[in-house]
Structure formats: C-alpha cells, structure tokens
Amino acid sequence: MNAVHLVQESPSALLRHACADCASHDWCLPAGLDAREMKLLNQLSVQNRLIARGGSVYRAGALFHSLYAICSGFVKSTITQGDGRERVTGLHMSGELIGMDAINSGQYLCDAVALDDTSVCAIPFGELERLTRDIPTLQRYLHRTMGRAIAQDYGVMLLLGCMRAEERIAVFLVSLSKRYAARGYSPTCINLRLTRDEIGSYLGLKLETVSRVLSRFQEDHLIAVQRKDIEIKDLDRLNRMISTHRDTPQRASRQALRVVAAAPVQSSLQCA
C-alpha cells in the first residue's frame, strides 16, 4: 500500500515544498551548500504533508519510495510482533529523517505514526539519489546521517541491555532533555508524547515498572510529573545515575559501526 493513501489529505494539506524556505532546513541539510547547490536541491519534488495525530506517515510492508523529514511534531516507529503486540522502536522529532531502514529491502520495516499533529516532507529517494551525484556534500551528509542513526539505535539496544530500570528511564529522560535543548526548547520541561506503556515498550520494561520508577523519581525530587508533562528538577543527579555506564555507548557505537560497515550495499546511499 502506497504511503500517499494512508492519510486523508485535503488539497491544501499536500504542498510543493522548497527546502531553502523551510525553518527546519538547518537540521535536514548539510551546512555550507552554495547558491548553485541550493538551486539544485530546490528542484526536488518534495511535498509537505500535514498528518493528524494517530495518522500514519507510512506502514510496514509498503513499498519504499521516499524518506521523510519531520518539520514539526513527533513520530513514533513501531513493529508488530508475532503475537500481535506492538513494540515501540523509536521516537522521532523535528529535523530528523525517517524511513532509512527501508533503503536496503525496498519496503518500510515499521509503522511510523504521528503522536500529535505533525508536518513531514516526503523526499523522493530516487531523485535524492541522483542529486547526490551533483552535490558530493549532500551524499557525505546522508552517509553520516544514516550511519549515525543505525549506530545510535544499535548502541541504545546494547546499552539498555545492561542497565537497571532506574538507569534506563534516566537515560531516556536525559536523552530527551538534550534533544529538546538542541532544538531551542527548555531542557527541563518535557512533554512525554509516549504513554507509560509505550515508554515501557521502548525501554523493555513493564508498564508497572515505568510508573513506579517515575513515582520514585518524583518522591526523590528528581522530577515533577503532571500527566504527560515532566519537569526535570535535578538534571545533574539524573546524569550521575548513568555516569557509571558512560563508556558503554561509545563501545556500543563502535561495534554498531562495524556491523554497518559489513552490511551489503545496493546503492550509492546505502553505505554508512
């Protein structure tokens, strides 16, 4: 099923989009493109899509045709396990590219679902691939972006496998804090778009465990919880909770990069 048909869109919801005019282009594009390169980039038939909360950016099994840059909003990626349960595999926010896991297989491997009203840009991969021949900087940027995403996902998987529940949730909160801060938001005021159950799914924890740990953090004055809104009261203490594992992500990332380097390459944009 083609992703174009997954969202009921009015004519005004599907718009031709110029990358140079986008407020998020500093996140999606490499720095230092000259006027000629930006002109070439704006020839891409990028379309902006407005997706309502709960709508799908794409579905697992759909034929791969585009990468998606998130302009605003939040998206979760999920897979459906053999027993029918949904497993959250990622949380994505503005400035991030999604859909890269489909490049090798030609099909999207997970569902990408909007957690609130979200704007995404559909970037046709075939056009993008051809464009990299004229913009080497863009090709190198995509290589690094894809390699970093794969390494980070694998690194998180290895990291969480050796951590207690409290440390996993501390890592999750600290990571969100850094991502919010990098985008100019408050690093201490976080809206958890994921439910407690979804956080548990992502971190490999039970719902009851997530709720218990968050309550304990609140009792210890690490955070203040108001439904999905969390205020981090003591970021330093959260960081200290995971300081004993500070070297683990680096080792995990190096191992992940070795795995990526050994993977088969089928197009010029698939090496990390």
N, C-alpha and C positions, 0 to 999 in steps of 0.2 A: 504493500500500500504506500503510495507516494505521500511524503510528508505534507505536500501542498494541501491535501484534502483532509488533514487531521484537525484543522481549526476552521471553524465557521467564521469567515472574514468578510467584512463589508468592503466595497471598493476602496474606501479611504484607509482601510487597515493594512493594505498591501501597497507599499510605496517604493518607487525607484529611489535609491539612496546613494548619495555621493560621500565617499569615505572622508574626503577632506573637510566636509561640513559637519561631521559627527563630533559631538562633545566627548566621545569615548575613544577617539582615534589615537590618542597618546598611549592607550593601553593595547589597542589591537594592532597597531602598525609599528614597524621599526623606526627608530629615530634617525634623522639625517637624510631622509628622502629629498631629492632636489625637485625643482618645478617639473622637469620632464617626467620623472618617475611618478610624481603625484598625478600628473595628467594621464599617464598610462593606467594608473591604479583606478582612476575615476571612470575608466572605460568598462570596468567590471559591471555586469548586470546584477548588482547587489540589490536585494529587496528587503525593506524593513517590514516586519510583521509584529502586530500587536496581539499578544496571546493572553487571554483571560486566565485568572487563577484556576488551576486544575486542568488547563488545556495542555496539549502535547506539542512540543517542538518537533519531535519525531518519535517513532515507535520501533521497538526491537523487531528486526526482521525486514524492515522497509529498505528498499534499495538506496544505497548511498549516492547522493548527488551534490550535497552542499555541506560546508562547515557553517557553524552558527556562532556569531559573535553576540554576546549579551550586551545590549546597550543600557538597559536598566532592568531592575528586578532580580529575582533569584530563581534558579532552576535546580531541581534535584534529579539525579540519574539513578535509576533503579533497574534491577533484573528480577525476573520471576523465577523462583527456584522450582525444582521438580515437584515439590509437594504443594505448589501454588502460592507459597508465601513470597511476599515482596521483600527484597533486600536492597537497602539504600547503599549505593556505591560512591556517591559524590554529592557535594553541594557547591554550586557554581554561582558567581555573581558578576556584576558589570565588568566589562573589559576582558572577560575570559572567552576563549574559543572552545566549543564543544562539538562532538561528532568525529573527533580524530580517530577514535577507536574503530571506525568503520572503513578507514582507508585501505587496509590490507584485505579485508574479507569482501568488501563491496556491499555490506549490509550493516545497518546500525545494530550494535550489540546490546543496547539497553534502551529503556524508555527515558526520555527527557521531558519532565513535567514542570510547568510553571508553578511556583509556590505563592506568587502573588501576580498581579497584573504586570506583564513583562514585555519588553520590547527586544526583539532579536533581529539581526541582519543575516539573511541567508546568502552565503557567498558560494557561487557555483565552483565546485572544486576543479572541474576541467579547465575553466577559464583562468582560475588562480594558478594552476599548474603551468599553463602556457605562459602566463605573465612572468613567472619567476625566471624564465629564460632571458628576459629583458631587464629584470631587476634582481641582480645577484644578492643584494642586501636583503630583499624580501625572502628569497629562498633560504638564506642562512638563518634569518629570523624564525621562519617556520620550522626549520630543523631544530633549532634550540627550544622553541615553544613545545613542540611535540615530544622531544626527548625529555624536557624538564617535567612535563605533565605525567609521562609514563613513569619516570624515576620517582617523582613525588608520591604518586599513587602506590607504587610498589614499596617505597620507603615507609609510608604510613602503615601499610599492611604488616610489614616486618616489625615496625616499632610497637604497634598495638598488641602484637602477639606476646610481648614480654613485659607488659605493664599491668598493674592493678587497676581496678575500676576507677579509683580516685584519680590516678595519673592519666588515664585515658581521657576522662572528662576535662581535666586540667589542660591537657594538650589541645583538646577540641576548642575550649574557650580562649586559650592564648592564641591559637591559630586564627580564630575569628577576629579577635582583637587586632591582630597585626594586619589582617586583610581589610578590615574596616578603616584602620588608621591610614593605610596606603592609599585609600580612595578619598581621603579627606574627611571621613566621618569620625565621630568620637570613638576612641579605642576602648572605652569603658561602658558605653551604653549600647547594648546589643539586643536586637530583636531576633529571637530564635524562630526562624521560618519553619524549621522542622519540629514536629511534635516530639514528645518524650519517647514515644515508641519508635519513631524514625531515627532519633539520635541513638537509641539503643541498637537499632538495626545497623546503623553505620559503624558504631564502635564495637559491635559484637557483645552487647550487654542486654540484659533483660530490662523491660520497662520498669519493674520494681527497683532494680539496682540504680538506674538513672535517677529516678525520683528520690531515692534515699540519699544518694550522693549529693544531689543538688540541695536537698534539705539540710544535709550536714554542712555543706559549704556556707549556706545561709546562717546556720547557727554559729559557725566559726567566724562570721563577719567577713568572709571572702567575697561573697556576692549578696545582692539583694534581688529576690525573684518576685515578679508580678506577672503571673501568667506566662506569656512568651517573652516578656521584657526582662532582661537581666542587666543589672548594673554591677560591674566588677569593682569591688571596694578595695581590694588589695591585689593588684596585678603582680607585684613583686613576690608575694607569697605563692601565688599560683605558679610563677616561673620557678621558684625554688623547689616546688613539689616535683618538678620534672627534671631538675638540674642533674640528678644522678644518671640520667639517660641522655645527657647532652650529646655524647659522641655517637649514639646509636643511629640517628637519622643520617649522619654522614656516611657511616658504613653501609647502611641500607641503600642510600642513593648510589654509592659506588657500585654495589652489587647489582642494583637495578640497571644502571647504565651498561654493565657488562652483558646483561640479558638482552637489552635493546640492541646493542651492537651485534649480537649473534643472530638476531631475528632476520628472516628473509626479507629482501627489499624488492618491491614490484613496481615502484615508480620513483621519480626523482625527488618526491617529497616524503618518502616513507622512511628514510634513514634518520635516526635521531642523533 
